Each structure stands twice: as structure tokens, then as C-alpha cells.
Amino acid sequence: MEVSHTIINLIIFVLAIYVGYHVVWTVTPALHTPLMAVTNAISAIIIVGAMLAAGLTEGPVGQAMGTLAVALAAVNVFGGFLVTQRMLEMFKKKEPKTSSKSAAASTVGVQS
């Protein structure tokens, strides 16, 4: 008895989801920014491949799918850069805020 290729592919897909979930959630927060940069680089490579697929395909369905792949990968790159920017802002030192009372007291002291 031979197992269907669809069943094998489904099992691999479910295992990839399980392993991917556990790998992503065990990454320390300090490594998120470098990993996002690598993900953006991979997405940029995908954009090049999608442009080749859209340009070299002769059928309209293939061209539409290649164009869709370019659009989705571009959204992925743009979103990745936004997430990376927000994560880098979390690590910046915040300037101390001066309260309005201390600012008012300093201006009153200057006038005297």
C-alpha cells in the first residue's frame, strides 16, 4: 500500500508549522532585530524571483500570479522594515521629562 503524496505533503506542512511555532517563540528578544533584517533580505530575494516569474511566464495566469507574488513580497519587506524600526526605537534611551511645575518655578526664579 502506497501513501498519497498529498498526505505526505500535509504531514510535512503540519510539522513545519509546529516546529516553526516553537522556534519563533523561543527566540530571545535581543535577537528579534537581526532576525527581522535577515527576513527582509530573504523577502527581497523573493521579489527578484517573483519578477522573473512574472516576466518570463507566457500565460496570463502565470503573469498574474507572479505580479501578485511581487506585491505580497513588497508588502512583507515594507512591513518588516516598519517592525524593525519600532523594535529599534524600544532600545533607545528616553530623555527625562521636565514637569511643568519645575519649568514654571525656574521661570519665576529668573524673573526675580
N, C-alpha and C positions, 0 to 999 in steps of 0.2 A: 504494500500500500504506500502510495506516494503522497506527501503532504503538498497542498497547493502553494504556489508562490505567493499568492495573496495573503494566506495565513502567516507565512514566514515573514513577509514584509510588515504585517500588522504587529506581530510579536516584536520585531526589531524596533518598530516605531514606539510601542508602549514602553519597552525597556529604555530607549533613548530618552523618553520623557521622564521616566523615573530617575535615571542616572543624572540627567541634566538638572532636574529639580534639586537633588541633593548636592550636586557640585556647586550650583549657584548660591544656595542658601548657606553653605559652609565657608564661603569666601569672607575673609576679614574686611571690614570697611576700608582699611588703608589700601587695599588692592583694587577697589572698585574703579578708581580713576584710570589706572594703567590698563585695566581690562576693557574699559569703555573705549580707550584710544585704539586698542587692537581691534575691537569690534567695528569701529568706524573705518579702519583701514581695510578690513575684510569686506565691508559693505561697499567701499569704493571699488574694490576689485570686482565685486558682483555687478556694479554699474557698468563697468567696461565689458564684462561678459554679456550682460543683457543688451547693451548697444550693439555688440557684434551679432547677437541672436536676432535682434530686430532688423538690422541692416542686411544680413546675409540670407535671411529667410525669404523664400519666393511667395509663399501663400499668405493670404490676408490674415488668417487665424494666427499663424506664427508671428507675423509682424505685430499684430495686436497684443499678443502675449508678451513679446519682447518689449514693447512700449510700456505695457503695464508693469513688467519687471523693473524697467528703468525708473518708473515713477515711484514704485514702492521702495526700491533701494535708496532713492534720493530722499524720501521721507525718513527712512531709517537713519541715514547719515545725518540729516539735519536734526532729528530728534536726539540722536546720540551726542551731538555737539552741545545741544541745549542742556541735556542731563549732565554732561561732563562739566560744563560751565557752572551749573548750580552746585555741583558737588565741590568744585574748587573754591567757590565762594564760602562754603561752610568752614573751610580751613583757614580763611583769612582772619587776622586779628581784628577785633572790633574796637573802634575808638571809644573812649569813655564819654558818656553823655553828660553834659553840664545841665544842672537843673535850672529852671527859670528863677528860683529864689536866689541862688548864688550869683547868677548873672545880674539880677536886679540889685543885689547888695553891692556888687562890685561897681556898678554904675553910680550908685548913691555915694559910695566912698570916694569916687573920682570927683564928683561934683563938690564935695565939702572942702 
